[in-house]
Amino acid sequence: MACSINTLSGRATLFAAGRSHGEQASRQLPRTFSSLTDFLFNGRNRDQTAGNKRPRLKPGKLSPRRLVPDHILKPPYVNTRQAPGIASGPEVHDQNGIEAMRASGRLAARVLEYAGTLVKPGTKTDEIDEAVHQMIIDNGAYPSPLGYGGFPKSVCTSVNECICHGIPDSRPLEDGDIVNIDVTVYLAGYHGDTSATFLCGNVDEKAVKLVQVTKECLDKAISICAPGVEYKKIGRTIQDIADKHGYGVVRDFVGHGVGRVFHADPVILHYRNNEGGRMMLNQTFTIEPMLTMGSIKPVMWDDNWTVVTQDGSLSAQFEHTILITEGGAEILTKC
């Protein structure tokens, strides 16, 4: 699940998640992020629709929130309305933590693979959510998006011009759609996070190419990861490929550390940048590039979650959770 950064007066407001008893404390850290906006937290108070092309997507009806059995371990943010934000400090694991991350990653990958088989004309995105929810709880895990900052569903389904955080609803998928399904599971206290963009029926060549290039961006970015590598090389790798094909790279949403908390350091920028920091052995984080055919500027719907391209152009995304190893990077969310 993508994260956005809030910059206020040149400082990044981050939230440090407590490691004991699920406690959480917030503090402001003296850190800046070039070219990042306050979109997610403050953008809702601005008029972002004036002059925009009329969107093709229209929101459908939401079904009631799905239940999770009491015996399943839940993350500490559940049943709160405030998203915990980015936790201070990277997710670096001992051997037990690595094995737990592998388990959560495997489950997330299996769930995403299954969800992809449901993508066909006529399937409602709410039906995908129902299937994902059931598979996750059947495996003793919690669907991480459910209740995160008030998010009402167990998976994100982002169709066509939706960049990210699409809420599953009664809208049936149509022939020619592309849809990103973003799955995160919380298993035994660790999150595994992954997404892919699927083709629905007969998709035109331009949309197919966008999807293929977005996946190439993720694959190439992962291939350069290893201990000591600068995080900024990820953005450079993705931007070079996107530029070659004439696609835009969304800047407002980023990859992130993931593990015992949903969103942690480091912030992974998918575009060319000069931010500091290097990868560490046994560290886990996501890379999740979002490419567009046109504008990279986001517009948020009134539901305070669904984010679409300003000009209605198509957007695609792929995501993996990776572990930094001595030999490079292990993809934890690969089937």
Salt bridges, closest charged atoms under 4 A:
ASP38 OD1 - ARG46 NH1 3.50
GLU91 OE2 - ARG19 NH1 3.01
GLU91 OE1 - ARG260 NE 3.17
GLU99 OE2 - ARG102 NH1 2.51
ASP126 OD1 - ARG66 NH2 2.81
ASP126 OD1 - LYS153 NZ 3.19
ASP129 OD2 - ARG66 NE 2.69
GLU161 OE1 - ARG56 NH2 3.43
ASP177 OD2 - ARG171 NH1 3.19
ASP193 OD2 - HIS256 NE2 3.32
GLU216 OE2 - LYS220 NZ 3.36
ASP219 OD2 - LYS215 NZ 2.87
GLU230 OE2 - LYS232 NZ 3.91
GLU230 OE2 - ARG278 NH2 3.79
ASP240 OD1 - ARG272 NH2 2.65
ASP243 OD2 - ARG272 NH2 3.21
ASP265 OD1 - ARG31 NH2 2.76
GLU288 OE2 - HIS256 NE2 3.26
GLU330 OE1 - ARG102 NH2 2.93
